[in-house]
Amino acid sequence: MHGEGFFFQAFVYLSAAVVAVPIAKRLGLGSVLGYLLAGMVIGPFGMGLIGAEGQDVMHFAEFGVVMMLFVIGLELEPSMLWRMRGPILGTGGLQVVLTAVVAGGIGVATGLPWQTALAIGLTLALSSTAMVLQSLAERDLMSTDAGQRSFAVLLFQDIAVIPMLAFFPLLAVGTVAAGPAGDGAGAHAESAAAHGQPWIETLPGWAQTLVVLGAVAGVIVAGRVLVRPVFRIIAKTELRELFTAAALLLVIGIALLMTSVGLSAALGTFLAGVVLADSEYRHELESDIDPFKGLLLAVFFIAVGASVDFELIGDKPALIAGLVVGLVALKFVVLAVLARVFTMGTDQGLLFSLALAQGGEFAFVLFSYASQHAIIPVDVASPLVAVVAVSMAATPLLLVLWERVLRPRIGTREAPERESDVVHEDNAVILAGFGRVGSIVGRFLRSQGVQPTVLESDSDHVDLLRRLGLKVYYGDAARHDLCAVAGAAKAKLLIVAVDDHEKAMAIVRMARKHFPHLRILARAGQRTDVYDLAEAGMPMDDVYRETLDTSLRMGVDALRHMGFRGHQATRAARAFRAHDEAALRQLHDLRGDHKAYITAARELIVALESTMQSDLAGTTVPKDMGWDSESLRAEYRTKVVAGE
């Protein structure tokens, strides 16, 4: 029966994730909110598919947070972490202190003892590491200023949990009272018990300090001295599953060591990740751990959703709603002040403030721990646990609010559109776009005495090019009036080398309408771009696929490295190009019929390879081999070495 129960729970969790997350992603809400909603639906206050055993799953799934911090540590070299010491200590420290003081002051004002109010303030100062980092990474925002500051604050908070657990017993104000069955604090009693009395507390104070320092030093020394040789031996077995097992063993072992000495498992594995960040096995470790991290985090988010006590919320809806709004508003204001103090941009400050405005997963542990030590009464802790869970569930919604409503309207504004330059040239060639393609074309023409009139629509790029001594004009080449001023009526040639295909199409259409005498040479990124330009009236001979020549040149060099003569490889590339361009023309007529296009393309690919291989088999040594001096020299050197 136990096995059946486990498999049933696994089936329920996985089914909920597979159904809910694609729907949430389709609605633009992100995967985290999908997991939370799935947990709410299958939880004891939803469909009831999981009950009290969900708390055991929560303790297991919290290991996903541990793995996440290990992976984050692998991406941070010690030097980078040292450079972040300012944001970690400054922003993170001030956030915890200010939030705790303000929240504690509000608690005292409502009649709570100062010890209880302080414990509540410190607990609510924490934010959800898993929720924030996953949500920001999902939106590719971790590299932003707000993402980096958020990570620094969360790292400080995770470190701060350790002294909080040590400090809380000093705040006890009464006797321990057991809460009613099923309340939020009681639900996490096991977690508190797990953290409540580690063996290290039986030692004298000086011995505790030595043990903790020894554990941290042991992790650092082992990471530097022992782990790398062990992984080197394991890597030689060439068994991927053994390396994965070793990676899991490392993380679990460090987590057990840290918890046994009363430290945070997440902090210990983060430290180990930092130590191994410059290891040659860093990427292998990351790729092996990442699937487990992702799955456990998903289960953790589902468990958080399932832990939302809707019965308690239904009994006291106004109280819970008011506390959630108050918590989010309080943390938002504190974080917004810090964002202003540390000179963050408006949009980044809003993102930073909204991302960290919830309670954190460690609040479940701290509230249970505080109830056990008679610091916070159970009837106070229970609604606060519900508030933290609801605030965590609201985080993805707050980020959606920032992404869709606030960012487009508030924050960094685009500078007013710059006026186009006045062109004082009347050249035979107009070059639209001076990026990676246009710059080479333009410089080549100038080297041959042909001076093109260059138009570039990126103002920053124009300024940079002018500092380099290049004569470039700012303006949109798709504008008829600008091209007229640039001398299009007298010019002979228009070269369209812009990166944006839609912009290139606009330039071509404008030129063919207003300056039909101009011959146009246009850059195309792919086959479909060629077809678009052909339909706009351009001959295919005047359309240039930007990667074709480079790709063929690389192929020629590859053949030469494989022993082909230079003339043979070059001739093959020319033949390939001729066949490919002929196929391009044939396929153009079938563009509107997808099925016929695919069928014809497959036939042409096979025909091309067959034709080229037939040509290769029938090739004899040509008379022009003399120009291939490099191959002749290599052949001569080989014969000399062989003594022929």
N, C-alpha and C positions, 0 to 999 in steps of 0.2 A: 504493500500500500504506500509505503514511503516513497518508493521509486516512482509509482504512478503519480503521486502528488507532485513530485519534483518535475516530472515530464509535463504534467498538466500546467503547472505554473510557468514553465519555460514556453510552452505552446501559447499560453495567454499573453505573456509579455511580448513575444516575438510577433504574434498576430496583431496585437494592438499597434506595435511600432510600424509594421509593414502597411497597415491600413491608414493610420493617422498621419504619418510623416509625409507621404506623397501629397495628401490633400492639403496639409499645411503649407508645403513648399509651393504647390500650385496656386494657393491663395496669397503667396508672397509673405507668409508669416514666419518662415524659418523652421528648421527641424526641431529646435529646442521646444518651441511652443507646441509642436505636434506631439512630442513625447509627453509633455505635461498634460495636454488634453487627453491623450491616451490613458495616462495614469488616473486621471479624474473619472474617466468613463468606466474603467475596469475595477476601480478601487472599492473599498467597503462602503463608501457613500454614493457610489454610482451603481453599476450592475452587480457589484458584490462578487466578482470573479476572483478577487484576492482579498484576504482578510488580515488577521493579525500576523500571519506569516510574512506579510509584506514588509514588516519592520525588520525581520531577519534579512530579507533581500536588500533593504536599505543599507544595513551594516556591510553587507558583501559588496554592494554597488559603490559604496563610498571609496572602495579601492580604485575605482576609475579615476577619482580625483588625484589619488596618489600617483597613478601612472601618468596622468596628464602633466603633473608637475615634474616628473622625471623626464618626460619628452621635452618639456619647455627648458629644463636645465641643460639638456643636450644641445640646445640651440643657442645657449648663452655661454660664451667663454668667460673665464674669471675676469679678464681685463674689461670685457663689456659690462659685467656685473658691477665691477668697481666704478666704472664710469656712471652707472645708474645710482650710485649711493646717494646722490643729492635728492632725486625724486623719491627714492625708497624711504629715506629717513625724513626728508622735508615734507613732501606732499602726503606720504603715507602716515607719518607720525602725527602731523597736524590734523589730518582727517579723523583719526581714531580719537585723539584727545578732544578736539572740538565737538565731535558728535556725542561722545560720552558725557561731556560736561553739560551740553545743552539738553540732551535727553534726560540725564540725571536731574538737572534742575527742574525740568517739567515734572518728573516723578515726585520730587520733594514738594513741589507746589500743589500736587494732587493729594498730599497727605501720606505718601510712602516714607518709611524710614530712609535716611540718607544712604545706608549701606545697601538696601534693596534697590534704591533708585540708581546708585552707581553701578551695581551689577547689571541692571537692565540696560543702562546707557552703554556700558562697555560691550555687552553682547550685541545690541542693535547697531553698534558702530561697524560691525563686520558685514561684509558683502559676500556674495556668492562667487567664489573663484570659478567653479565649474560653469555656472550659468553665464557669467560675463565673458570669460575667455572663449567659450564655445560660440556664443552669439557674435562676438566681434570677429573671430576667425572665419565664421561662416559668411560674413559680409565683407571679408578681406579688409578689415579695418585695424588689424593689429599693428601694422607698420605706421599708422597715423600718430600724430602727437597725442591724441586722446587715448589711443590704444596702448601706447607706451606708458603714459601716466597711469592708466587703469591697471596695467600689469604691475607697476611699481607699488601702487597702493595695496593691491591684493596680496602681493608678496609680503609687505610689511604686516598686513592683517594676519596672514597665516603664521608669521613668526610671533605675533603678539598673543596668539591663543595660548602659547606655552606659559608665559608669566601670568596670564589671566587664570588658568587652572590652578597655579600655585597661590595666587593672591585671593581667590574667592573664599576659601575657608576662613580667612581672617575677617570676613564681613558677616559671619553668621550672626543672626539676631534672635533666633528662637530654636525650638526643637523641631526635628524632622517630622513632617506630617505626610502620611501616604495619601495620594490623590485618589479620587474615584476611578474605578476601572474604566479604561477606554479613553481617559482624557489625554490631551496632547502631551503633557509632560510625562505622564506615566508611560505613554507609548514609547518613550525613548529612555526608559530607565536602564535597559540593558546597556545602551551606549554609555550612559553615565557610569554605570558600574565598571564598564570596561576601562574607563579613564580614571575611576575614582581613587583606587588605592594600589598603585604599582609598587612592586617590592622595594623600589629605591627609597620610598618614603620611610621605610623602617631603619634606614641608615642615618647617621649623624649628618648635620648640614654640610660639613666640609667634605665628607665622603660622597654625598650626593653630587656636589659640584665636581669632584674629581671623576666620578663615574660618567657624568654627562659630557664633560670635556673629553674624556677618554673615548667615549662612543663617537663623538664628532670627529676627533682626530683619527680614530680607527677607520671611519668611512673615507676620509681624505687619503690616508696612507694606503689603504687597500685599493682605492681607485687609481692611485698613481703607481703602485709597486706590484700588486698582486693580480688585479683584474685583467690588465692587458696581456701578460703572459698566459693566463688561463684561457682567455678568448683566442689567443693565437694558436694554442694547442687544439682548442675545439674547432677553430676554423679549418685546420688542416684535415679534419675528418671529412670535410665537404658534405656534412649532413645538416641541411637547413633546419630540420626539426630539433636537432641537438643544440644548435645556436639559439633557437627560440626558447628552448627549455632553460638554457643558461641565463638568457636575458630575464626571463620571468623569475628564476631563482634569485638573481641579483636584486631585483626590485622587492620581492617578498622578503628576502633575508634582511635587507636594510629596513624595511617597514617594521618587521618584528623587533629588530635591535632598537630602533627609535622608540617604539611604544613600550618596550620593556624598561627603558630608563626614563619614561615619563615625558618623552618629547613627541612632537608631531611627526607621524609617518610621512606625511606629505612634504614637510620641511626636509627630512632626512633624504628622501629620494630626490628631491630637487637639488640638494647639495651634491649628491652622487652624480646626477646628470651634469652639473656644472664641472665637476672634476673630470668627467669623461668627455667633455665637449670638444677637446682637441685631440681625442683618440682617433686612431685610424678606423675603429669599429663604430664610430658614432652613427653613421648613416644606416649601417646594418642593424644596430640596436634600435634605432628609431623606427625603421620599417617593420621590425619584428614585434615591437611593443604596441605600435599604433593600432592594429586591429583590435587587440584586447582592450586598449584604452577607450576606443570609440564605442565598443559594445557595452562595456561596463558603465560608461557615462550615459549611454542611452537608457540602460536599466535604472541608473541613479535618477535621471530626470523623470522617468515613469513612476518610480517609487515616491519622488517628491510630490508629483501630481496626485498619487493615490493617498498620500498622507494628509491632504487638505481635509480638515474636519468640517464637512458641510453641515453636520448636525449641530455643532457648536455655532457655526456661522448662522444657521437658520434660527437658533435660539436667541442670538444677540447680533442681528445683522447690522444695526446702526453702530454698535460699539466696534465691531470688527472692521467695518467699512471706514469709520472715522479714524481708527488706529492705523489702518493701511495707508490712507491718504496722508495722515499726519507723519508717519514714518518716511514715506517717499518724499513728502514736501520738505521735511527737516533735513534729510540727507542731501536732497537736491540743492537746498540753499547753502549748506555748508560746503558742498563740493563746488558750487558755482562761485562762491567767494574765493576758494582756493584757486580755481581756474583763473580768476581775475588777478589774484595776487601773483601767480606764476606766469602771467602774461600769455595765456592761451588765447587763440583766436575765438571769436564768438561761436562759430559752428562747432569747433572742436571742444570748447568749453561746455556747450550744451550736450554733446555726445558723452563727454566724460561724466557730467553730472547725472544724466539719465541712466547711463550704464551701471553706475555703482549705487543707485538710490534704493536698493532692496536689502533685505536681510540676507544672511548667509547660512550655509549648511552647518557651520560650526555652532550656530545659535541653538540648534536642536540639542547638541551635546551640552552646551553651557547652561541652558535653561534647566535641563534634567539634573545636571550636576549641582546647580544652585539650589534646586528644590530638595535634593538629597541632603544638602548641608544646611538646610533651614535658612537660606539667604533670601530666596524668593518664594512666597507662598504658592502652593499648587494652583489655587483659584486665580492667581495673577499670571502664573507661567502658562497655563493652558491656553487662554486667548492669545497670548503673545506668540506661542508656537504657531497657531493658526495664522496670525498676522504675517509672520516671517514666510510661511509657505505661500500665502497668497501674493505677497510682494515679490517673491521669486518668480511665481507664475506670471506676474505682470511685466517682468523685465523685457521679454521679447516684444510685447506690445508697445512698451515705451520706446524701444529702438525702432520699431516700425513707424511710430509717431515722429521720431526725429528724421527718419529716412524719407518719409513721404510728405510730411507736412512742414516741419521746421526748417530742415536744411534748404529746400528750394526757396524759402522766403526770408530766412534769417541767416546771418553769418557772412562769410566771405563773398563779396559781390564782385562780379566781373567789372573790370574797368570799362568806362565808356568807350564805344567803338572809335578807333583811331581813324582820322581822316586819311584818305588815300594820298600818296605822294603825287606831286606834280612832275610828270615825266618830261625831261628835256632832251630826248633822244629820238632819232628817226632812222632806226636800223632796219636791215633787211630781214632779220630774224627776231622773233619774239619768243622768249622762253618762259612758260608759265610753270612755276614751281622750282625751287632750288634746294630740294632735299637730297636724299641719298642717291637718286638717279639724276635729277636735274643738275646737281652741282658738278657731277662728272661730265655730263654733256656740255655744260656751259664752260667749264675750264678747258675742255678739249677744243671747243670752237675758238676760244680766245687764244689758245696756243698756236692756232693756225691763222691768226689774224682776222677771224670773223667775230665781231663784237655783237652779241645778242642783247636785246633789251630784256632784263630779267624782272619778272613780277612775282612777288611772294606774299602770301596772305597771312603768314605768321609774323606778327610784329616783333616778338622777342627774337625770333630767328633772323629777321631783317637787321635788328640792332647788332646782333652778334656778328653777322656777315660783314657789316660795315666796319666793325672794329677790326676785322681781319683784312680790311683793305679792299673788299669786293664791292662793286657798284651794283646795288640791288634796290629796287623800288617796292614799297609796300602798297598792296592793292589786290583786289579780287579780279582775276583775269576773266571771270565770267560776266563782268559788267561791260556792256557795250561801250559806254562813254569812256571808261578807262582805257580800253583797247584802242579806241579811236584816238585818244590823246597820245597813246604810246606808239602811234604811227602804223596801226594795222592796215589802214587804207593803202599805204605805199609799200608795206612789207611784202616779202615773198613767201615766208615760211613761219608757221606757228608750231612750236614744239610744246606739247602738253605733257608735263612730267610730274603733275601733282600726285600726292599719295592717295587722296580720297577719290574713289571711282565716281561717286555721284557728282562731285565737283568737276571731275574731268569731263563727264558727259555734258554738264551744263556749259562748260567752255566750248566744247566741240559744237554743240547745237547753236550757241550764240555766234560762233565764227562762221559756220556754214550759212547762217541766215543773213548776217550783216556784212561779212567779208568773204563772199564765195570765191574770190580769186586766190585766197590763201591756200597753200598746200599745208595740210596738217599732218604732223607726225605725233602719234599718241602712245603713251605708255599704258600697258595693261597688266594687271596683276595675275589674272588667271583666264582660262578659256571663256568663261561666261562674260568676262569684261570685253574680250575680243568680239564676241557676238553682239554685245550691246553697241559697241562703237561701229561695227559693220552696219547694223540696222539704223544707226544715225547718219549713214551715208558715207562712211570712210572706207576706202579700199583696205583689204586685209594686209596688203603689202606695206601699208603705212602704220600698222599697229604692231607694237613691239612688246612681247611678253618679257617682263623684267628679269625673270629667273632663267629663261631658256639658254641664253649664251653662257652664263656662268655655270649652269648645270652641265651643259655639254663640254665645256672646258674642263670641268672637274672629271667628267667621264673619260675624256681623252687622257688626262694625266693618270687616271686609275688604270687604263689599259696599258699605258707605257710602263707603269710600275709592275704590271703583270707580264711584261716581256714583249708586248706588241711594238712594232716599229712606229716611229712618230708619224710618218706619212700615212701608214695604214690606219692608225687610230684617228687621225685628222680627217682622212677621206671617209671613214665610217661615220664620224660625227656629222659631216656635211650631208651624207646620204640619209642619215636618221632625221636630220632637220628637214630635208626636202620631203620625205615621206610623212613626217608629222604635220607639216604645214598643209600638205595635200589632204590628209585626213581631217584636219581642222575645217577645211572648206567643205568637205563632204558632210561632216556632222552638222554644219551650220543649218542646212536645210531641214534637218530632223529635230531641231532644238525644241519645237513645240510638242513633239510626241515623245514623252519620257521613255516609254517602253521600247519604241523603235530606236531611240537614241542609244540606250544602253546596249541593245542587241548589236547595233552597227559598230559601236565603240569596241565591244569585245572582239568582233570579227576583224576590225582594223588592227587591233593590238596584236592578235595572232598572226595576221598577214604581214605586219611590219617585222615582227621577230623572225618569221619564216624567210621573208625576202632578204633581210640582213644576214642571216646565217647562211643562206644559199650563196650570197655574194662573197661571204668570207671563205666558204669552202672552195669556190671557183677562182679565188684570187691567186695570181702568180706574182713573182717578184717583179715589180715594175721598173721601167728604165729610170724613173726619177728618184730612185732610192738614194742617189748621191746627195740630195739636199738634206737627208736625215743624218747629219754628221754626228749627232750625239749617239745614235744607235750604232753607227759604224765604229766610233771610238770605243764604245763599250764592248762590241764584238771583237775588235782588234786586241784590246787589253786582255780579254778572256783567252784568246788564242796564244798570246805571249806568255801568260801565266802557265798555260797548259804545255808550253814548249813546242807548239806546232810551227 
